[in-house]
Every structure is written in structure tokens, then in C-alpha cells.
Amino acid sequence: MLYFTRLKTTLIVLFCAIGVLLTLPNLVKRPVPGIPWPQIHLGLDLRGGSYLLMQIDMNAVVKEQLANLTDEVRHTLLQADIGYTDLGGDVAAQRVQFNLVKPADAAKVRQLLAKLVSPVAAAGGVPDLDVKVTDAGATTLTLSRPALIAKQTQAIAQSITIIGRRIDGSGVVDPQIARQGADQIVIQLPGVSDPNQIKALLGKTAHMTFHMVAEDVNPETKVPPPGVEILPMSDGSGRKLAIRSRVAVDGADLTNAQAGQDPQSGQWVVNFTFNSVGARKFANITTHNVGKLFAIELDHKIIEAPVIRTPIVGGRGQISGSFTAKSASDLALLLRAGALPAPLKVVEQQSVGPELGADAIRAGVISLAVGFLLVITFMASFYGLFGWFANLALVVNLLLLIAVLSLMGATLTLPGMAGILLTLGMAVDSNVLINERVREEVKLGRKPLAALEAGYKRAYSTIIDSNVTTLLAHIMLFIFGSPPVRGFAVTICVGIITTLFTSTVLVRLITARWYVARRPAALPVL
């Protein structure tokens, strides 16, 4: 247990030295821009920043589902040459309904609509639609409860992903984004004292679609014909445009969007690129509609409606308008990040000032320092020289813990600082066990070397068992806990691993080197 080869000794010392070096970026500014400089980031409660609680509009999700379902039903009935009246969606009842012109078509309609029903994989294959066709021809397609729950879960997960992309693109460092409840999302933005720009980015759905313009429909008509929508222009002119409801190309097929300047006019534009599916659809629609107006819709407003001069087959396009450099960059960022499945509204907003964060850091540092000194005093008083060996390992343990958290790019919060303090307190438990075992062996009359060997050997299994069970418990906290609890759990988990190294390897190495150098007749543990 106390034998170390030269190679093993060198590796242990090298590992500790690397840990010390990795803590330096937290104390020294980056000397040269661009070089890797891993640091621990301060959380909202330490650095100050903004807290947003946003709620997803599930009615908008249901409305979009019903609109798509209505379009599918209309297309299915037209293809089968079946007459119908009063086709439309009812958001409150969460269904699409219509009446058949000929009730005799009821059996045929049941068969056609059954093809629109799909199983909900997340709910064990339950159908997503409940289709009812009466003998009189009254037909309803109701969204099933499991389908709505699955869609809500998907919408929340998709929103969290897209919010993360948008915030990362805005330059905010290490935001915290998590689901809360059934339809809410918590967003913490460290270092952001004015979240208005972030709210503007998150408040836009950014769902861009391409539609053919219904040039034969008067935009001023109050009731457009089926399959046609009348939307305002986004330039604030008050003009409206009638477009076909059917989406010709979806913005979800975009792979990239960048702000730039048109080389001819010098105006700011947004250049976009489609994936293979979008490029094929874009080429097909522009090839068959040369000379017609092609509208670009973003969040229920028309950005522009240019005339298709020639087929566009390269999968690339350009959006022009009254853009400034900032508005073009913001739109490009929104399109790159993707569209939110539904609008988000701010339910709660809080700001934490830097002064409060500084007070929290000061209190945390004081508590760490006091706790550290108390642990060192205890070990030195009760175990003498072996206590000082444990204290040296405790310092290295703290440096290794900071080094690992820096490599992870972890965010340090008040619960995380509490985790560090608890780690320091638990770190010496292993050395207490070892020293007590060594004392017992000495009292039994064993020689110094035999007492050290037996003490380490007998304490080793107990140390491993206690730390592994604690590690498993905190892994569960990380998996199922809220973000503050996760920060605490991460700190403890990393601390347990570094503690196992310093208490069972580093202290043993120091003790072995001391014994080889001194060859004491008695051990200083009594």
C-alpha cells in the first residue's frame, strides 16, 4: 500500500501540477485573445443578471394543428370529389368539423379520414384523432388528449432548444434554461441587466413560410374564399395582401441565414440557403410560377412579395426590405435558430444587481475561508504531522476541484459554493478514518510500517463504500433536481472524485516519502 514506483510518483505530481495550472485562468486575465482560457462562470445569484419566466401559448399550438388538419381534410375531400359545407376548426373544442352535402357519402368519408389518423408513439400508440361521422353527414375530427399532451411536451422541448440557440447567438455567456410546470420556461441570464433585447428575440415566433399570392382575390375583402388568407405588410404601410394558405416552402428547411448588403443597391438584405428538400421545393415552385407574385410571410406578416423573374434552382435566396444592419442581423439570427412552435409571453421578470452578487460572493468567500481554517485547525490539533499531511492534500483537493469545474465551464452559484464548503468538510473524513485505524494498529503493538500498511488497507474499503454511495445519491439529485440543486450536485460529485484521489493516493504518497526519509521508531499519531 505504501510502495510507489518512480513513474507512478511522477504521474501523481504531474497531475497535481496540471490541476494547479488550470486554476490560474480564474485569477489571471486572458493574456492573448483567442487562446483557450477555461474559467468558472458566475451564476445569476453571484454575478447579477436577469430572470425571466415565460409561458408558451398552447392555444396557438392547437390552432396551428387545427389549421393544418383543416387543410388536409379540404385537400382529401376535393381529391375524392365529395361536397361539404362549413369546414373549419374550433379551438375551444379542439376539433375540425364540417357537414357533407350528400349524407350518403358518410361511409366513404369515414374510410378517407381514417387515413389521416396516426398513432401517438409517446402515449403507447393511442390514435391522435377521434373521427366521428353521423348518418346525417355531420363530421368531427377531435384531437385526442394524449396527442395534445405529447404535442405540448414536444413544443416545450423545441422551445427550450430554440431559445438556447437564440440566446447563444446574442452573446450571453452560460444562460440557464429549464422547464417549469406544464407550459412554462425559466430563463436565467447572468450579466444581463437589461433583458429587453433578449425579450425582443424571444418574443418573435420567427416562423417564415413562402406562399403564392392570390392575385385574383381583392385584399380588401372582409371574408376571403376558402384556402386564402389576407395578411398585412410588415413595412407599416397598412397595405394588405391575399395569399394562398397552403405553404409552398417552409422556413424549417432553411440551413443558414446571414445578413449582408446587396452589391447593386447597397441596402441591407438577408441571404438564406435551403437544405436539399427545401431547395427542391423552391426550384419547383419558382419554375412553374414565373411572372407571378411570391410572398414571404414571417409571423403572420408579409415581408415582401417579389415577382418570380426566373426559376431559382440553386437553393439560395435573398430577403430585401427596409432593413438596417441591426434588424437584418436580428432576422438572420432568428431564422438560423429556427421558429418557435408557439408564441412566448413573459409571466415574471426579475433583475439581480451586481451589488447583490458581490455581497453574495463576499459572504461565500468568508464562509469558505472560515470553514477551511477550522478544518485545518482540527486536523493539525488532533493528528499532528499526519494532520498536516491531510491539510496539504486538502489544499490540493480544492485546487483540483476548481480546475475540473473550470474545464467543464461550470456555472458557480450559491448552492455550488455551499457544495464546495461541504466537500472541504467531507474531504478530511477519509484521513480521519485512516489515522484512527493507524492509531488502533499502533495500540495493538504493530511496528510503524506494519501499522501504516494495515491502517490504509483496513480503511480503504470503508472510504470507497461511503464515497460511492454519496456519489450515487448526488447523481440522482443532478438528474431529477432543479437547476440550483444540479449546481450543488455537480460540485459535490466532482469534489468526491478529487477527494478520493487526494485522500487515498496523494496523502499515501506523502506518508510513504516521509517514512522512507525518516524511518521513525514510532508514529506521531498518539
NORNOR-V244991 format. One record per pair of residues at least 24 apart in sequence whose C-alpha atoms are under 10 Angstrom apart, sorted by the first residue. I is the first residue (numbers start at 1). GAP is how many residues later the second one is. Records with the same first field share a line. If there is no record, write none. Layout:
BEGIN
I = GAP ; GAP
END
This chain:
BEGIN
1 = 451 ; 452 ; 453 ; 454 ; 455 ; 456 ; 503 ; 504 ; 507 ; 508 ; 511
2 = 447 ; 450 ; 451 ; 454 ; 455 ; 503 ; 506 ; 507 ; 508 ; 509 ; 510 ; 511 ; 513 ; 514
3 = 450 ; 505 ; 506 ; 509 ; 510
4 = 501 ; 504 ; 505 ; 508 ; 509
8 = 501
9 = 496 ; 497 ; 500 ; 501 ; 504
12 = 489 ; 490 ; 493 ; 494 ; 497
13 = 493 ; 496
15 = 385
16 = 380 ; 381 ; 383 ; 384 ; 486 ; 490
17 = 379 ; 382 ; 383
18 = 381 ; 382 ; 385
19 = 377 ; 378 ; 379 ; 380 ; 381 ; 382 ; 383 ; 384 ; 385
20 = 376 ; 377 ; 378 ; 379 ; 380 ; 381 ; 382 ; 383
21 = 378 ; 379 ; 382
22 = 377 ; 378 ; 380 ; 381 ; 382 ; 383 ; 384 ; 385
23 = 375 ; 376 ; 377 ; 378 ; 379 ; 380 ; 381 ; 382 ; 383 ; 384
24 = 375 ; 378 ; 379 ; 382
25 = 378 ; 381
26 = 376 ; 377 ; 380
37 = 369 ; 370 ; 372
38 = 365 ; 366 ; 367 ; 368 ; 369 ; 370 ; 371 ; 372
39 = 363 ; 364 ; 365 ; 366 ; 367 ; 368 ; 369 ; 370 ; 371 ; 372
40 = 362 ; 363 ; 364 ; 365 ; 366 ; 367 ; 368 ; 369 ; 370 ; 371 ; 372
41 = 132 ; 133 ; 149 ; 364 ; 365 ; 368 ; 369 ; 370 ; 371 ; 372
42 = 131 ; 132 ; 148 ; 149 ; 315 ; 319 ; 368 ; 369 ; 370 ; 371 ; 372
43 = 131 ; 132 ; 133 ; 145 ; 146 ; 147 ; 148 ; 314 ; 367 ; 368 ; 369 ; 370 ; 371 ; 373 ; 441 ; 444
44 = 130 ; 131 ; 132 ; 144 ; 145 ; 146 ; 147 ; 148 ; 307 ; 308 ; 309 ; 310 ; 313 ; 367 ; 368 ; 369 ; 370
45 = 143 ; 145 ; 306 ; 307 ; 308 ; 309 ; 311 ; 312 ; 313 ; 314 ; 315 ; 316 ; 367 ; 368 ; 369 ; 370
46 = 144 ; 145 ; 306 ; 307 ; 308 ; 309 ; 310 ; 311 ; 312 ; 313 ; 314 ; 315 ; 316 ; 318 ; 365 ; 366 ; 367 ; 368
47 = 142 ; 143 ; 144 ; 145 ; 305 ; 306 ; 307 ; 308 ; 309 ; 310 ; 311 ; 312 ; 313 ; 314 ; 365 ; 366
48 = 140 ; 141 ; 142 ; 143 ; 144 ; 145 ; 303 ; 304 ; 305 ; 306 ; 307 ; 308 ; 309 ; 310 ; 312
49 = 139 ; 140 ; 141 ; 142 ; 143 ; 144 ; 145 ; 146 ; 301 ; 302 ; 303 ; 304 ; 305 ; 308
50 = 125 ; 137 ; 138 ; 139 ; 140 ; 141 ; 142 ; 143 ; 144 ; 145 ; 299 ; 300 ; 301 ; 302 ; 303
51 = 125 ; 135 ; 136 ; 137 ; 138 ; 139 ; 141 ; 142 ; 144 ; 297 ; 298 ; 299 ; 300 ; 301
52 = 125 ; 133 ; 134 ; 135 ; 136 ; 137 ; 143 ; 146 ; 147 ; 293 ; 294 ; 295 ; 296 ; 297 ; 298 ; 299
53 = 124 ; 125 ; 126 ; 127 ; 131 ; 132 ; 133 ; 134 ; 135 ; 291 ; 292 ; 293 ; 294 ; 295 ; 296 ; 297
54 = 125 ; 126 ; 129 ; 130 ; 131 ; 132 ; 133 ; 145 ; 148 ; 149 ; 289 ; 290 ; 291 ; 292 ; 293 ; 294 ; 295
55 = 101 ; 124 ; 125 ; 126 ; 127 ; 128 ; 129 ; 130 ; 131 ; 287 ; 288 ; 289 ; 290 ; 291 ; 292 ; 293
56 = 96 ; 99 ; 100 ; 103 ; 126 ; 127 ; 128 ; 129 ; 284 ; 285 ; 286 ; 287 ; 288 ; 289 ; 290 ; 291
57 = 95 ; 98 ; 126 ; 127 ; 284 ; 285 ; 286 ; 287 ; 288
58 = 90 ; 93 ; 94 ; 97 ; 98 ; 125 ; 283 ; 284 ; 285 ; 286
59 = 32 ; 33 ; 35 ; 283 ; 284
60 = 31 ; 281 ; 282 ; 283
61 = 30 ; 87 ; 90 ; 91 ; 94 ; 280 ; 281 ; 282
62 = 27 ; 28 ; 29 ; 30 ; 32 ; 33 ; 81 ; 86 ; 89 ; 90 ; 280
63 = 26 ; 27 ; 28 ; 29 ; 31 ; 32 ; 279
64 = 25 ; 27 ; 277 ; 278
65 = 24 ; 26 ; 29 ; 30 ; 31 ; 78 ; 83 ; 86
66 = 24 ; 25 ; 28 ; 29 ; 30 ; 75 ; 76 ; 77
67 = 24 ; 29 ; 178
68 = 177 ; 178 ; 179
69 = 26 ; 27 ; 47 ; 72 ; 74
70 = 25 ; 26 ; 27 ; 28 ; 71 ; 157
71 = 155 ; 156 ; 174 ; 175
72 = 41 ; 44 ; 174
73 = 24 ; 25 ; 39 ; 40 ; 43 ; 68
74 = 24 ; 152 ; 153
76 = 33 ; 36 ; 37 ; 39 ; 40
77 = 32 ; 35 ; 36
80 = 28 ; 29 ; 32
82 = 24 ; 26 ; 27
84 = 53 ; 54 ; 55
85 = 53
87 = 52 ; 53 ; 139
88 = 52 ; 138
89 = 51 ; 52 ; 53
90 = 52
93 = 49 ; 50
94 = 47 ; 48 ; 49 ; 50 ; 51 ; 54
95 = 34 ; 35 ; 36 ; 45 ; 46 ; 47 ; 48 ; 49
96 = 35 ; 43 ; 44 ; 45 ; 46 ; 47
97 = 34 ; 35 ; 36 ; 41 ; 42 ; 43 ; 44 ; 45
98 = 35 ; 39 ; 40 ; 41 ; 42 ; 43
99 = 34 ; 35 ; 37 ; 38 ; 39 ; 40 ; 41
100 = 33 ; 34 ; 35 ; 36 ; 37 ; 38 ; 39
101 = 35 ; 36 ; 37
102 = 34 ; 35
103 = 30 ; 31 ; 32 ; 33 ; 34 ; 35
104 = 31 ; 32 ; 33
105 = 28 ; 30 ; 31 ; 32
106 = 26 ; 27 ; 28 ; 29 ; 30 ; 31 ; 32 ; 33
107 = 26 ; 27 ; 28 ; 30
109 = 24 ; 28 ; 30
110 = 24 ; 29
113 = 26 ; 28
116 = 25
117 = 24 ; 26
118 = 29
119 = 27 ; 28
120 = 24 ; 26 ; 27 ; 28 ; 30 ; 31
121 = 25 ; 26 ; 29
122 = 24 ; 25 ; 27 ; 28 ; 29 ; 31
123 = 24 ; 26 ; 27
149 = 33
151 = 190
152 = 30 ; 31 ; 189
153 = 26 ; 29 ; 30
154 = 187
155 = 28 ; 185 ; 186 ; 187
156 = 24 ; 26 ; 27 ; 28 ; 29 ; 184 ; 185 ; 186
157 = 28 ; 184
158 = 180 ; 181 ; 182 ; 183 ; 184
159 = 26 ; 43 ; 46 ; 179 ; 180 ; 181 ; 182 ; 183 ; 184 ; 185
160 = 25 ; 26 ; 27 ; 180
161 = 176 ; 177 ; 179
162 = 40 ; 172 ; 174 ; 175 ; 176 ; 177 ; 178 ; 179
163 = 24 ; 35 ; 38 ; 39 ; 171 ; 174 ; 175 ; 176 ; 177
164 = 38 ; 173
165 = 168 ; 169 ; 171 ; 172 ; 173
166 = 32 ; 35 ; 36 ; 164 ; 167 ; 168 ; 169 ; 170 ; 171 ; 172
167 = 31 ; 32 ; 34 ; 35 ; 166 ; 170
168 = 169
169 = 161 ; 164 ; 165 ; 167 ; 168
170 = 27 ; 28 ; 31 ; 160 ; 163
172 = 26
173 = 238
174 = 235 ; 236 ; 237
175 = 236
176 = 235 ; 307 ; 308
177 = 306
178 = 304 ; 305
179 = 303 ; 304
180 = 302
183 = 161
184 = 160 ; 161 ; 162 ; 163
185 = 159 ; 161 ; 162
186 = 161 ; 162 ; 297
187 = 162
188 = 161 ; 162 ; 163
189 = 162 ; 163
190 = 161 ; 162 ; 164 ; 221
191 = 160 ; 161 ; 162 ; 163
192 = 159 ; 160 ; 161 ; 162
193 = 157 ; 158 ; 159 ; 160 ; 161
194 = 157
195 = 154 ; 155 ; 156
199 = 145 ; 146 ; 147
200 = 130
201 = 129 ; 130 ; 132 ; 133
202 = 132 ; 138 ; 141 ; 142 ; 143 ; 144
203 = 137 ; 139 ; 140 ; 141 ; 142 ; 143
204 = 94 ; 95 ; 127 ; 130 ; 135 ; 136 ; 138 ; 139 ; 140 ; 141
205 = 93 ; 94 ; 95 ; 129 ; 130 ; 133 ; 134 ; 135 ; 136 ; 137 ; 138 ; 139
206 = 45 ; 91 ; 92 ; 93 ; 94 ; 125 ; 126 ; 127 ; 128 ; 129 ; 130 ; 131 ; 132 ; 133 ; 134 ; 135 ; 136 ; 137
207 = 43 ; 44 ; 45 ; 90 ; 91 ; 92 ; 93 ; 127 ; 128 ; 131 ; 132 ; 133 ; 134 ; 135
208 = 41 ; 42 ; 43 ; 44 ; 46 ; 88 ; 89 ; 90 ; 91 ; 92 ; 93 ; 94 ; 95 ; 126 ; 127 ; 130 ; 131
209 = 37 ; 38 ; 39 ; 40 ; 41 ; 42 ; 43 ; 44 ; 86 ; 87 ; 88 ; 89 ; 90 ; 91 ; 93
210 = 33 ; 34 ; 35 ; 36 ; 37 ; 38 ; 39 ; 40 ; 41 ; 72 ; 75 ; 84 ; 85 ; 86 ; 87 ; 88 ; 92 ; 95
211 = 31 ; 32 ; 33 ; 34 ; 35 ; 36 ; 37 ; 38 ; 39 ; 74 ; 82 ; 83 ; 84 ; 85 ; 86 ; 91 ; 94
212 = 30 ; 31 ; 32 ; 33 ; 34 ; 35 ; 36 ; 37 ; 73 ; 74 ; 77 ; 80 ; 81 ; 82 ; 83 ; 84 ; 93
213 = 28 ; 29 ; 30 ; 31 ; 32 ; 79 ; 80 ; 81 ; 82 ; 83 ; 92 ; 93 ; 94
214 = 27 ; 28 ; 29 ; 30 ; 31 ; 78 ; 79 ; 80 ; 81
215 = 26 ; 27 ; 28 ; 29 ; 77 ; 78
216 = 26 ; 27
217 = 24 ; 25 ; 26 ; 27
218 = 24
219 = 24
229 = 71
230 = 70 ; 71 ; 72
231 = 66 ; 69 ; 70 ; 71
232 = 65 ; 68 ; 69 ; 70 ; 71
233 = 64 ; 65 ; 67 ; 68 ; 69 ; 70 ; 71 ; 72
234 = 63 ; 64 ; 65 ; 66 ; 67 ; 68 ; 69 ; 70 ; 87 ; 88
235 = 66 ; 67 ; 68 ; 69 ; 86 ; 87 ; 88
239 = 63
240 = 61 ; 62
241 = 54 ; 60 ; 61 ; 63 ; 64
242 = 53 ; 60
243 = 50 ; 51 ; 52 ; 53 ; 54 ; 59 ; 62
244 = 51
247 = 50
248 = 30 ; 33 ; 34 ; 36 ; 37 ; 38 ; 46 ; 47
249 = 25 ; 28 ; 29 ; 30 ; 31 ; 32 ; 33 ; 34 ; 35 ; 36 ; 47
250 = 24 ; 27 ; 28 ; 31 ; 32 ; 47
251 = 27 ; 45 ; 46 ; 47 ; 84 ; 85 ; 87 ; 88
252 = 26 ; 83 ; 84 ; 85 ; 86 ; 87
253 = 24 ; 25 ; 26 ; 28 ; 85
254 = 24 ; 25 ; 61 ; 62 ; 81 ; 82 ; 83 ; 84
255 = 80 ; 81 ; 82 ; 83
256 = 60 ; 76 ; 77 ; 79 ; 80 ; 81 ; 82
257 = 59 ; 60 ; 61 ; 62 ; 71 ; 72 ; 74 ; 75 ; 76 ; 77 ; 78 ; 79 ; 80
258 = 60 ; 70 ; 71 ; 72 ; 73 ; 74 ; 75 ; 77 ; 78
259 = 59 ; 60 ; 64 ; 65 ; 66 ; 67 ; 68 ; 69 ; 70 ; 71 ; 72 ; 73 ; 74
260 = 58 ; 65 ; 68 ; 69 ; 72
261 = 59 ; 62 ; 63 ; 64 ; 67
262 = 56 ; 58
267 = 53 ; 54 ; 55 ; 56 ; 57 ; 58
268 = 51 ; 52 ; 53 ; 54 ; 55 ; 56 ; 57 ; 58 ; 59 ; 60 ; 61
269 = 49 ; 50 ; 51 ; 52 ; 53 ; 54 ; 55 ; 56 ; 58 ; 59 ; 60 ; 62 ; 63
270 = 47 ; 48 ; 49 ; 50 ; 51 ; 53 ; 55 ; 57 ; 58 ; 59 ; 60 ; 61 ; 62 ; 65
271 = 45 ; 46 ; 47 ; 48 ; 49 ; 57 ; 61
272 = 43 ; 44 ; 45 ; 46 ; 47 ; 60 ; 63 ; 64
273 = 41 ; 42 ; 43 ; 44 ; 45
274 = 40 ; 41 ; 42 ; 43
275 = 40 ; 41
276 = 38 ; 39
277 = 38
278 = 37 ; 38
279 = 33 ; 34 ; 35 ; 36 ; 37 ; 38
280 = 32 ; 33 ; 34 ; 35
281 = 32 ; 34
282 = 29 ; 30 ; 31 ; 32 ; 33 ; 34 ; 35
283 = 27 ; 28 ; 29 ; 30 ; 31 ; 32 ; 33
284 = 27 ; 28 ; 29
285 = 26 ; 27 ; 28
286 = 24 ; 25 ; 26 ; 27
287 = 24 ; 25 ; 26
298 = 33 ; 37 ; 41
299 = 40 ; 44
357 = 56 ; 57
360 = 53 ; 54
361 = 52 ; 53 ; 56
363 = 51
364 = 49 ; 50 ; 51 ; 52 ; 53 ; 54 ; 57
365 = 52 ; 56
367 = 50 ; 51 ; 54
368 = 49 ; 50 ; 52 ; 53 ; 54 ; 56
369 = 52
370 = 51
371 = 50 ; 51 ; 53 ; 54
372 = 26 ; 49 ; 52 ; 53
374 = 51
375 = 49 ; 50 ; 51 ; 52 ; 53
376 = 48 ; 49 ; 52
378 = 50
379 = 49 ; 52 ; 53
382 = 50 ; 53 ; 143 ; 144
383 = 48 ; 49 ; 52 ; 53 ; 56 ; 141 ; 142 ; 143
384 = 140 ; 141 ; 142
385 = 126 ; 138 ; 139 ; 140
386 = 45 ; 46 ; 48 ; 49 ; 121 ; 124 ; 125 ; 137 ; 138 ; 139
387 = 41 ; 44 ; 45 ; 48 ; 137 ; 138
388 = 119
389 = 42 ; 114 ; 117 ; 118 ; 119 ; 120 ; 121 ; 122 ; 125
390 = 37 ; 38 ; 39 ; 40 ; 41 ; 42 ; 45 ; 112 ; 113 ; 116 ; 117 ; 118 ; 120 ; 121
391 = 36 ; 37 ; 40 ; 116
392 = 110 ; 114 ; 115 ; 118
393 = 34 ; 35 ; 38 ; 106 ; 108 ; 109 ; 110 ; 111 ; 112 ; 113 ; 114 ; 115 ; 117
394 = 29 ; 30 ; 31 ; 33 ; 34 ; 104 ; 105 ; 108 ; 109 ; 112 ; 113
395 = 29 ; 107
396 = 102 ; 103 ; 106 ; 110
397 = 26 ; 27 ; 30 ; 98 ; 99 ; 100 ; 101 ; 102 ; 103 ; 104 ; 105 ; 106 ; 109
398 = 25 ; 26 ; 29 ; 97 ; 100 ; 101 ; 104
399 = 99
400 = 94 ; 95 ; 97 ; 98 ; 99 ; 101 ; 102
401 = 90 ; 91 ; 92 ; 93 ; 94 ; 95 ; 96 ; 97 ; 98
402 = 89 ; 92 ; 93
404 = 87 ; 90 ; 91 ; 94
405 = 85 ; 86 ; 89 ; 90
410 = 77 ; 80 ; 81
411 = 76 ; 79 ; 80
412 = 72 ; 75 ; 76 ; 78 ; 79
413 = 70 ; 71 ; 72 ; 74 ; 75
414 = 70 ; 73 ; 74
415 = 68 ; 69 ; 70 ; 71 ; 72 ; 73 ; 74 ; 76
416 = 68 ; 69 ; 70 ; 71 ; 72 ; 73 ; 74 ; 75 ; 76
417 = 70 ; 71 ; 74 ; 75
418 = 69 ; 70 ; 73 ; 74
419 = 66 ; 68 ; 69 ; 70 ; 71 ; 72 ; 73 ; 74 ; 75 ; 76
420 = 68 ; 70 ; 71 ; 72 ; 74 ; 75
421 = 70 ; 71 ; 74
422 = 66 ; 69 ; 70 ; 73
423 = 68 ; 69 ; 70 ; 71 ; 72 ; 73 ; 75 ; 76
424 = 68 ; 71 ; 72 ; 75
426 = 41 ; 66 ; 69 ; 70 ; 73
427 = 40 ; 68 ; 69 ; 71 ; 72 ; 73 ; 75 ; 76
428 = 71 ; 74 ; 75
429 = 34 ; 70 ; 74
430 = 26 ; 29 ; 30 ; 32 ; 33 ; 34 ; 36 ; 37 ; 69 ; 70 ; 72 ; 73 ; 74
431 = 25 ; 28 ; 32 ; 71 ; 72 ; 73 ; 76 ; 77
432 = 27 ; 71
433 = 25 ; 26 ; 27 ; 29 ; 30
434 = 24 ; 25 ; 26 ; 28 ; 29 ; 69 ; 70 ; 74
435 = 24 ; 90 ; 91
436 = 89 ; 90
438 = 85 ; 87 ; 88
439 = 84 ; 85 ; 86 ; 87
440 = 85 ; 86
442 = 80 ; 81 ; 83 ; 84
443 = 83
447 = 74 ; 75 ; 76
448 = 67 ; 71 ; 72 ; 73 ; 74 ; 75 ; 76
449 = 63 ; 66 ; 67 ; 70 ; 71 ; 72 ; 73 ; 74
451 = 72
452 = 56 ; 59 ; 60 ; 63 ; 71
453 = 55
456 = 48 ; 52
459 = 45
460 = 44
463 = 37 ; 40 ; 41
464 = 36 ; 40
467 = 26 ; 29 ; 30 ; 32 ; 33
468 = 25 ; 28 ; 29 ; 32
470 = 26
471 = 24 ; 25 ; 26
END
